[in-house]
Amino acid sequence: MRSSFLNRIHRTVLAATMLFAFTAMSAHAESEKLRVRLDFSAWGMHAAMHLAQQKGWFKDAGLDVEIQDGTGTINTLQLVAVGQMDIGQVQLGTMAIAKENGLDLISIAGFARKGDLAVLVDEKLDIKSPADLIGKKLVCFTTSPWAPFIDPYFKASDVPKSKTNVVMVAPSAMISTYASGNSDGFLSQAPFGQPMVAKVRPAKTLLLADSGINFPSYGLVTTPRALGERAEAIKKFTQIQVKAWQYIYAGHEDEAVAAIVAQRPNAKLDPEILRAQIVAYREFFESPSQKGAPFGAQNDTDWVAAIQSMEQVGAIKPGHKPSDYYTNAMLAN
């Protein structure tokens, strides 16, 4: 009797173990890999990405998401276009320029929908307009989202190129060059740059949008081919990012900061700067034409304005329509 009883227990335990192993293997097999490339090393605009990873939201949805830091929006766009990355988080205006140069890309979500590119200059300088930048030294880097718009910006502002002084430096040297006083200003995103230099050399901003060149800022991009082959996985990922930004701006900014720091423990990040960047971006999440529009959703009105402004300065050729640049299909359940 005892032997029979122990045999039954053994068979039960064995069956349970095999079931657990099978379930674990099935879950692993169903987990779909996505390679995601950011624009740069960790900063506030990456909050939703790192928060979702830290809280396990990707894993819960059956996604195995690899998040890579980037070396600039342009480089990220190139990697996505050739299929080395599945999704990129980048400046959408720069994506439009990349499409003009033959990269087959499309935006699947727009988060910072108001243009954020700006010239940041020492607030002590008497600079009120682009004309005041004549003779001033500004620094940028070649893979910056600013790079395609430098000449159009000065052209739209009636500032002769011969009188401008924009110096390209390494990405890691841009902020330090300005902070040390070796330039009068730098070209960056206003909500990124101002918190970075607030403690050492506070800066004021001249927004690119004020010159008439306006387009959506940060969002998610992929390729039409990837959408055709992996729509369900990309849809899950996109909707998790929308959920993450909603959660963050519902009063969980500090949790988002903690997630970035936890996901990038060796980056020596300043939580105060990260939080200031997240907070500063909130106003840029508003669509210029549709106040209160759901996070992530893009619209024709914003893109028509972007297309027109980029056509006027020669950044893209005439003949484009909004659907060339974006889709909201990944946001719909």
N, C-alpha and C positions, 0 to 999 in steps of 0.2 A: 504494500500500500504506500509506504513512505517513498519507495523508489519511483512508483508510478506518479505520485504527487510531485516529486522533484523533477521528473521528466516533463510534466505538464508546465511547471514553472519555467523550466529551461526553454521549452518550445515557445512559451509566451514571451519571455524576455528576448529570445532570438528573433521572433517575428516583429516585436516592437522595435528592436534595433535596426532590422532590415528596413522597416517602414520609415523610420527616422532618416536612415541613410538615403533611401530612395527619394524622400521628400526634399532633403537637402540638395541632392544631386539635381532634382527637377528644378528647384528654385534657382540653382546656379546656372543650369542650362537655359532657363528662361530670362536670366539677367542679360540685358542688351548693352553692349559697350558703346559709349559715346565719347568722342575726343573733343574737348572744348578748349579753345584758345582765347585768352583774354588779350587786352590791348597792351598791357604793360605789367610791371610787377605790382604786387598787392597795394591797393588803395581803396578809398571809400566806395567808389562806383562798383566794386566787386562784392559788395556786401551780400546781395541776394544769392550770389553763386556760392560763397563760402558758408553762409547760414544754412542753405538747403543741404549742403554736404555735411555740415556739422550735426544737423538735426536728423539726418538719415532719410530725408524726404525723397531723394533720388533712389536710394536703395529700396525704400518701401514701394516705389512705383515700378520696381523691376529693372532699374537702370544702373549700370556700372559706369559712372561718369568720371573721366579723368580730366582734371582741370589744370591747364598749363598757364603759367605766366607768359606774357608776350614781350616783344621788343619793339612794339609800335603797331598802330592800327594797320598800316600798309602791309607790313610783314604778315600779320594775322590774316588779312584778306587774301594774300597770295597763297598761304598755306591751305585755307579753306577752299579756294578756287580749284586747286590741283588735287583735292581729296585727301591731303595729309591730315586735315582736321575736319570734323563733321560740322561744328558750329563755332562761330566767332562772336565775341562781344566787342563791338567796335563803334566808331563814329559813322553814322549812316550817310552823311554828306560825302565822306571820303569813299564810301562804298559806291556812290553814284559816279565818282571820278574813275574808280577802278573798273566799273562796268563800261565806261566810255573807252577804256583802254583794253577791252577785250576779256575781262574776267566775268564769268557767268555766275552772278551772285544775286541773292534776293533777301530782303529783310523779312523776318518772321515775327518780330516784336519791336516796338519802339517804346523805350522807357523815358529817357530824357528827351522830350519832344520839342523843347525850345532850344534854339542855338546857344551853345555855351562857349564857343571859341572866343578868345579875347587876347588883346595885348595887355599885359600886366606891367605897370611901370611904378617906380618909386612914388609913393603918395606925396612925397615932399616936392617932387618936380612939378612945374607949372605946365602940365599937359592936359588939355581939355578935348582935343580932337586929333585925328590922324595927321593933320598938317603939322602939329606940334612935334611929331616924331621925326621930322627931317633933321638929319645930323645925329640922331640918337642911336646908340648901339643896342640892338635887340638880339637875343639868342634864341635858337630853336634847334631841332634835330631832324634829320632827313626822313625818318619814318614817322614823324609826328602827324596827327590828323590835320595840322595846320599847313603842312608842306604844299599841297596842291593849291592852297588859297592865298598864299603870300602875295604873289603878283596881282591876282584879281582884287585883293583887298586894297592895295595901294592904288591900283588903276581906278577902282570905284570911288576912291577917296581923293582923286586928282592929285596924288602925290607922285612925282616923277621917280621912276625906279632908280635913276642915277643918284638921287638924293637920299636913298634909303641905305641902311647899314644893318642887314640881317646876317648874322654869323651862325653857321651851323656847327654845333658841338655834339659830343657824345650825349646820349639820353641821360646818363647818370650825372653829367656835368652841368646840365642846364640850370637847375635850381641853385647849385652851389656857385656857379658863375655869377648869377644875379645877387645872391645873398652876400657874396664877398665884395660886391661893389664893382665888379669887372664888367658890368653891363648896366644900361639904364633900365632895361626891362626884358621880358621874355614872352614868347608866344605859347599859350597853353589853353587849358579850359579854366574858366574863371572859378568854378567851385572846387577844382583841384588845386590850382595854384595859390589862391589867396590864403587858405589855411596853412599851406606848406611854408609860406614866408612870413606869416603874421607875427611870429615871435622875434624874427631877426631883422626883417626889412619890409614892413607892411607895404602892400601894393594896392593901387586902384586899377580899375579895368576900363578898357575900351572894347566893347563887344563887336565882333565881326558882324553880327546881325544889324547893328546900327548903321552899317555902311550899305545896307541893302542886300547883303548876301546872307540869306537865312535858310536854314534847313534843319531837319531833325538831328538830334545829337545821338546819344548812345542807345544801341539796340542790339538785337541778335540777328546774325546773318548765317545763311547756309547757301547751298546750291540747288537749283531746280532738280538736278539729278538726285541729290540726297533726299529731297522731298518725295520724289517718285519712288525711291527704294526703301526709305525708312520713315515714312510719315508718322506712324504711330509712336515710335520712340521719340521723335523730334517734338511731336505734339505734347507728349507727357512732360518732356523737359521744359518746354516753353511755358506750359501752364504752371509748373512748379515754380518757375522764376517769377511769374506774375503773383502767385500766392506769397512768395517770399518777400517781394517788395511791399505788398499790401500789409503783411505782418510787421515789417520793419517800421513803416510809417504809421502804424497804429500804436506807436509808443514803445517800440522795442529796438530803438537805435543802439542802446548800450549792448543788448544781446548780439546784435549784428557786429558791432565792434569786437566783442569777445570772440565771435566765430572767426573773423578774419585773423586775429592774433593767434588763435588756436590752430588754424589751418596753415599758417605761415610762421611757425615759432622761431625760425632762424632769421627772419627779416628785420628784427629790431624795430618794429613799427611803433609809432607814437599813437596811443589810443585817443588822445585828445585831438590830434589832427584828423584821424579817421572819422571820428564823430562829427567834427566840423564839416568835413567833406560831404558826409551823408546828409546832414541837416541842410547844407547849402544847396544840394541838388534837388531838394523837394520842390522848389518853385519851377525848376526846369522840367519837371515831370508833367507840367500842365501843357496841353496842346494849345498853341497860339490861337486856334480857331474854334476849339470845342472844349470849353472849360468843364472840368469834372469828368472828362472822358475816362473810361476804364483803363487801368494801367495796361500797357502793352499795345493797346489798339492804335492803329495808324489810320489816317483818313486822306481822301483825295485832296481836300482843300489845303492842308499843310504841304502835301507833296507838290501840288500845282505851284504854290508860291515858291517852294524850293527849286523846282525845275526852272521857273521863270528867272529867278535871281541868278542861278548858275549859268543859264543860257546867256544872260545879258553881259556877263563878264567873261564869256568864252570858256568857262570851265567844262561845259558839255555842249554838244551840238544840238540844234533844234530838232523837234520831232518826237520827243519822248512823252510818255504818259505815265501817270502814277502807278498803274499796274505793272510797269516795267521794273519797279523798284520794291514793291512790298506786297505781302499778302497777310490777311488776318485769319486765314484758314486754320492755323495752328492754335488759335485762341478759342475756337468754337468746340464745344463738347460733342 
